[in-house]
Amino acid sequence: MSTLLWTGCATPPPTTGSLPEAVSPAQPGTVPTPPVDPQTQEQAYEHNRSGMMKMAMARFDEAIVDFQMAAEMMEDYTILDRPLVYTPVFMIAWAYEKLGDGVNACKTYQRFLDLAPGALAEPSKVSHARDYLDRCRG
């Protein structure tokens, strides 16, 4: 199943994932680590996981709903200790891109970049978002 989920993506998911301990609100380009309710984190992760499965099945409209629910529960890069490289806000933008909805893709890629925590953001995702936004402006 993991092969299906990640086909066509530039980078496979890591086997583990968490924010480094050095992350604090005082550091530019990082995401503060607010107290995390484990139940909310689990629900957000499950919505994100469900969205990934729907993306793999080209059910982009349904995937957007799952990713939006995950993002409302926990912003990008705050679902800790899970194999989560494809963050909800990035995935919302990518689903809009797949649907051909350039207006919403542009808005959501910009939101992703606004949330991306500097060095913690995966460079290929940041690059894709910037390249897409350049096409929006051009």
C-alpha positions in Angstrom: 0.0 0.0 0.0 2.8 2.5 0.7 4.0 2.2 -2.9 0.6 3.2 -4.1 0.4 6.2 -1.8 3.8 7.6 -2.8 3.9 6.8 -6.5 4.9 10.0 -8.4 6.2 11.9 -5.4 9.8 13.0 -5.4 10.5 11.8 -1.9 9.3 8.7 0.0 8.0 9.2 3.5 10.4 8.9 6.4 10.0 6.0 8.8 9.8 8.4 11.7 9.3 12.1 12.0 9.3 14.7 14.7 10.3 18.3 15.2 13.7 18.7 16.6 13.9 19.8 20.2 15.6 23.0 19.2 12.3 24.4 17.9 11.1 27.4 20.0 9.0 30.5 19.4 12.1 32.7 19.6 13.9 31.2 16.6 13.0 32.7 13.2 11.9 30.3 10.6 10.6 27.7 13.1 7.2 26.7 14.3 6.4 27.0 18.0 5.5 23.7 19.7 2.2 24.4 21.5 0.9 21.8 24.0 -0.5 18.9 22.0 -3.6 17.1 22.9 -2.8 13.5 21.9 -6.4 12.7 20.9 -6.6 15.8 18.6 -3.2 14.9 17.2 -4.3 11.4 16.4 -7.5 12.6 14.8 -5.6 15.1 12.7 -3.1 12.4 11.6 -6.0 10.1 10.6 -7.6 12.8 8.5 -4.3 13.5 6.8 -3.7 9.7 6.3 -7.2 9.4 4.8 -6.6 12.4 2.5 -3.3 10.7 1.3 -5.2 7.5 0.4 -7.8 9.5 -1.5 -5.1 11.4 -3.4 -3.7 8.0 -4.4 -7.1 7.1 -5.8 -7.4 10.5 -7.6 -10.4 11.4 -5.4 -9.1 15.0 -5.0 -12.3 16.7 -3.9 -12.6 14.2 -1.0 -9.0 14.5 -0.2 -9.3 18.2 0.2 -12.0 17.8 2.8 -9.8 15.4 4.8 -6.8 17.7 4.6 -8.8 20.7 5.6 -10.1 18.9 8.7 -6.5 17.9 9.6 -5.3 21.5 9.1 -8.1 22.9 11.2 -7.1 20.6 14.0 -3.4 21.1 13.8 -1.4 23.4 11.6 1.3 22.1 9.3 4.3 20.7 11.0 2.6 20.3 14.3 1.5 16.6 13.9 4.5 15.2 15.8 6.1 11.8 16.0 4.4 10.5 12.8 5.7 9.7 9.3 4.2 12.9 7.9 6.1 14.7 5.2 3.2 15.7 3.1 1.6 18.3 5.4 -2.2 19.0 5.1 -1.9 22.6 3.7 0.6 21.6 1.0 -1.6 18.6 0.1 -4.7 20.8 -0.1 -2.8 23.0 -2.6 -1.6 20.0 -4.6 -5.2 18.6 -4.7 -6.4 21.9 -6.1 -3.6 21.9 -8.6 -4.6 18.3 -9.7 -8.2 19.5 -10.1 -7.1 22.4 -12.3 -8.3 25.0 -9.7 -5.4 27.4 -10.1 -7.0 30.2 -8.0 -7.4 28.0 -4.9 -4.0 26.2 -5.6 -2.2 29.6 -5.6 -3.9 30.8 -2.4 -3.2 27.6 -0.6 0.4 27.3 -1.8 0.9 30.8 -0.5 -0.6 29.7 2.8 1.8 26.7 2.9 4.8 29.0 2.4 3.6 31.4 5.1 3.4 28.4 7.5 6.6 26.6 6.3 9.1 26.7 9.2 12.3 27.6 7.4 14.8 24.7 7.6 12.2 22.3 8.8 10.2 22.6 5.6 11.0 20.0 3.0 12.9 21.8 0.2 11.1 20.0 -2.7 7.7 21.1 -1.3 8.9 24.7 -0.8 10.4 24.7 -4.3 7.2 23.3 -5.9 5.0 25.9 -4.1 7.3 28.7 -5.2 7.4 27.5 -8.8 3.6 27.2 -8.9 3.2 30.7 -7.5 5.6 32.1 -10.1 3.3 30.6 -12.8 0.3 32.2 -11.0 1.9 35.6 -11.2 3.3 35.2 -14.7 
